[in-house]
């Protein structure tokens, strides 16, 4: 799973950024920065989001490749 896939998932998910932030321990502001492309993504924070939402992101990536 790479940065682009995670950012695309963040842009398209129905899960609130507040919930993602709480569950992954990554601030909501950081998630907004990723979505807007205004800041680099730190690997530690990327790993936190992936660990917390691996299944959801994997499903989203698979669905996007089927389109």
C-alpha positions as CSV (number, residue, x, y, z in Angstrom):
1,X,0.0,0.0,0.0
2,X,1.5,3.3,-1.0
3,X,0.9,7.0,-0.2
4,X,-1.2,7.7,-3.3
5,X,-3.6,4.8,-2.4
6,X,-4.0,6.1,1.1
7,X,-4.6,9.7,0.0
8,X,-7.1,8.5,-2.6
9,X,-8.9,6.5,0.0
10,X,-9.0,9.5,2.4
11,X,-10.5,11.6,-0.4
12,X,-13.2,9.1,-1.2
13,X,-14.1,7.4,2.1
14,X,-17.4,8.0,3.9
15,X,-15.6,7.6,7.2
16,X,-15.2,10.9,8.9
17,X,-11.7,12.4,9.2
18,X,-12.3,12.9,12.9
19,X,-12.9,9.2,13.3
20,X,-9.8,8.3,11.2
21,X,-7.7,10.8,13.2
22,X,-8.9,9.3,16.6
23,X,-8.4,5.7,15.6
24,X,-5.0,6.2,13.9
25,X,-3.6,8.9,16.3
26,X,-2.9,11.2,13.3
27,X,-4.3,14.7,13.6
28,X,-7.2,15.7,11.5
29,X,-5.2,18.7,10.3
30,X,-2.5,16.3,9.1
31,X,-5.1,14.3,7.2
32,X,-6.4,17.5,5.6
33,X,-2.9,18.5,4.6
34,X,-2.4,15.1,2.9
35,X,-5.7,15.4,1.0
36,X,-4.8,18.9,-0.1
37,X,-1.2,17.9,-0.9
38,X,0.2,20.8,1.1
39,X,2.6,18.8,3.3
40,X,4.9,15.7,2.9
41,X,3.6,12.5,4.4
42,X,5.7,11.2,7.2
43,X,6.2,7.5,7.1
44,X,5.3,7.1,10.8
45,X,1.9,8.7,10.3
46,X,1.2,6.8,7.1
47,X,1.9,3.5,8.9
48,X,-0.5,4.5,11.7
49,X,-3.3,5.1,9.2
50,X,-2.6,1.9,7.3
51,X,-2.5,-0.1,10.5
52,X,-5.8,1.3,11.7
53,X,-7.6,1.0,8.3
54,X,-5.8,-1.6,6.3
55,X,-8.9,-3.6,5.4
56,X,-10.9,-0.5,4.4
57,X,-8.1,0.8,2.2
58,X,-7.4,-2.6,0.6
59,X,-11.1,-2.9,-0.3
60,X,-11.1,0.6,-1.8
61,X,-8.0,-0.1,-3.8
62,X,-9.4,-3.3,-5.2
63,X,-12.7,-1.6,-6.1
64,X,-10.9,1.2,-7.9
65,X,-8.8,-1.3,-10.0
66,X,-12.0,-3.1,-11.1
67,X,-13.5,0.1,-12.6
